[in-house]
Amino acid sequence: MSEQINFKHLHYFWAVAHAGGVTRAAEQLGVSTQTVSGQISRLEQSLERTLFRQQGRQLVLTEAGHVALRYADQIFMLGEELQETLEDAQLDKTIRLAAGISDVLPKTIALQLLEPALRLDAKVRLQCGEGDFDELLADLTRHRLDVVLADRPLPAGGTQAFQSWLLMRSPVMIAGAAALWQRYAAGFPDSLNQAPILLPSRHHVLRSQLDQWFEERRIKPDIVAEFDDGALLDAFGRQGFGLFPSTAHTGGDAHMPQALGEIDGVWEHYYAIANRRRLQHPGVQAMLQAAIEAAPL
């Protein structure tokens, strides 16, 4: 493929894919069906791929068409964001911070970690996205994010362009709703043997620490459920479906179940990961400074 993509051709393809047909797309674009068909044919020629195929009376995307549509969606979404951004009268006075939040990070923790950036004297426009750890690192590599907040640092042997900073750590305790607390609090932690418990799923860093802690103490709890989402785990725990791990930073309200006891030696760690060149970003600096002032960690 030697030709560069013509974005006008791509826009016609994008319109047809979302409209579900050439005729409807032509009506929406205010042009003839011949014009739309011609533009798509030129795009297919430049890409050397067939993007649509006829299925009965319908036009459906090929596999290459699905791939092209995913990219086109991102391209035109970014175009809309660009236009919106440039129309902002406060553009030159606004600090934009794009933060990626690991999907296992508690929402209350994400808020606490980001709060220093939002308290800057300057106007801050925060853009938050949630996702898988590896996906967020990929977005950081593509400069789509300024910082990633996660429950783990960069993996060993990772690119030297990035660095991890420990922002916060918190001891972990086992908590439970009133009825469960009354039944299992006495004799903790041995009382956890065969006790109903809710745990994070195995891809969560905390899970491996908990499994090791149980094994070392020869405790075999009754695992009622496992959760990818910490907020969902917490919600089920508060409703009394099982005892559950919690931290000092995720509780604190009047409806927080009581703690049976602290899990000695087990901590939740929360990190900021950023490109070394992005350290000058005021929002990232504010978060790191807040962590330093909250030391010792």
Residue pairs with C-beta under 8 A, 6 or more apart in sequence:
1 46
1 47
1 48
3 46
4 46
5 43
5 46
5 47
6 42
6 43
6 46
7 75
8 39
9 39
9 40
9 42
9 43
9 46
10 43
10 68
10 72
10 75
11 72
11 76
12 25
12 29
12 35
12 36
12 39
12 40
12 43
13 39
13 40
13 43
13 51
13 68
13 69
13 72
14 69
14 72
14 73
14 76
15 25
15 28
15 29
15 36
16 22
16 25
16 36
16 40
16 52
16 59
17 61
17 65
17 69
17 72
18 25
19 25
19 28
20 58
20 59
21 58
21 59
22 33
22 36
22 37
22 40
22 59
23 33
25 36
26 32
26 33
26 35
26 36
29 36
40 51
40 52
43 51
44 50
44 51
47 64
47 68
49 62
49 64
49 68
50 62
50 64
50 65
51 61
51 62
51 64
51 65
51 68
52 59
52 60
52 61
52 62
52 65
53 59
53 60
53 62
54 60
61 69
85 91
88 94
90 123
93 122
93 123
94 122
94 123
94 124
94 125
95 120
95 122
95 123
95 124
95 125
95 281
95 282
95 283
96 124
96 125
96 126
96 127
97 117
97 124
97 125
97 126
97 127
97 146
97 147
97 281
97 283
97 284
98 127
98 129
98 144
98 145
98 146
98 147
99 114
99 126
99 127
99 128
99 129
99 145
99 146
99 147
99 148
99 149
100 128
100 129
100 130
100 131
100 136
100 139
100 140
100 145
100 147
100 148
100 149
101 110
101 128
101 129
101 130
101 131
101 136
101 148
101 149
102 130
102 131
102 132
102 133
102 136
102 148
102 149
102 150
102 151
102 152
103 130
103 131
103 132
103 133
103 228
103 229
104 133
104 150
104 151
104 200
104 203
104 204
104 205
104 228
104 229
104 230
105 149
105 150
105 151
105 230
105 270
106 230
106 231
106 234
106 247
106 249
106 250
107 230
107 231
108 249
108 250
109 168
109 249
109 250
109 270
110 128
110 149
112 168
112 249
113 149
113 167
113 168
113 270
113 272
113 287
114 126
114 128
114 149
114 287
115 290
116 286
116 287
116 289
116 290
117 124
117 126
117 282
117 283
117 284
117 286
117 287
118 124
118 126
119 286
120 282
120 283
120 286
122 282
124 283
126 283
129 136
129 139
129 145
131 139
133 148
133 150
133 152
136 145
136 148
136 150
137 148
137 154
137 162
137 273
139 145
139 148
140 147
140 148
140 162
140 273
140 274
140 275
141 159
141 161
143 275
146 274
146 278
146 281
146 283
146 284
147 272
147 273
147 274
147 278
147 281
147 283
147 284
147 287
148 272
148 273
148 274
149 167
149 270
149 271
149 272
149 273
150 270
150 271
150 273
151 204
151 205
151 206
151 268
151 269
151 270
151 271
152 205
152 269
152 271
153 164
153 166
153 269
153 271
153 273
154 162
154 163
154 164
154 273
161 275
161 276
161 277
162 273
162 274
162 275
162 276
163 273
163 274
163 276
164 271
164 272
164 273
165 271
165 272
165 273
165 274
165 288
165 291
166 269
166 270
166 271
166 291
166 297
167 270
167 271
167 272
167 287
167 288
167 290
167 291
168 249
168 269
168 270
168 291
168 294
168 297
169 267
169 268
169 269
169 270
169 297
170 247
170 248
170 249
170 250
170 267
170 268
170 270
171 247
171 248
171 262
171 263
171 266
171 267
172 206
172 209
172 210
172 245
172 246
172 247
172 262
172 263
172 266
172 267
172 268
173 245
173 246
173 247
173 248
173 259
173 260
173 261
173 262
173 263
174 188
174 189
174 192
174 197
174 243
174 244
174 245
174 246
174 259
174 260
174 261
174 263
175 181
175 237
175 243
175 244
175 245
175 246
175 251
175 256
175 257
175 258
175 259
175 260
176 184
176 185
176 237
176 240
176 242
176 243
176 244
176 257
176 258
176 260
177 237
177 238
177 239
177 240
177 257
178 240
178 257
178 258
179 240
180 195
180 196
180 240
180 242
180 243
180 257
181 257
181 258
181 260
184 191
184 192
184 195
184 243
184 260
185 191
185 258
185 260
185 261
188 260
188 261
189 217
189 219
189 260
189 261
189 263
190 217
190 219
191 260
192 214
192 219
192 221
192 243
192 260
193 219
193 220
193 221
194 220
194 221
194 222
195 221
195 222
195 243
196 221
196 222
196 224
196 241
196 242
196 243
197 221
197 222
197 223
197 224
197 242
197 243
197 244
198 223
198 224
198 225
198 226
198 227
198 233
198 236
198 237
198 241
198 242
198 243
198 244
199 207
199 210
199 223
199 225
199 226
199 227
199 233
199 244
199 245
200 206
200 207
200 210
200 226
200 227
200 228
200 230
200 233
200 245
201 207
201 226
201 227
201 228
202 208
202 226
203 228
204 228
204 230
205 269
206 245
206 266
206 268
209 266
209 267
210 245
210 263
210 266
213 263
213 265
213 266
214 220
214 221
221 243
224 241
224 242
225 233
225 236
225 241
225 242
227 233
227 236
230 250
233 244
234 244
234 246
234 250
236 242
236 244
237 243
237 244
237 246
237 257
238 255
238 256
238 257
243 260
245 263
246 256
246 257
246 259
247 268
249 268
272 284
272 287
272 288
272 291
274 281
274 284
278 284
279 285
279 288
291 297
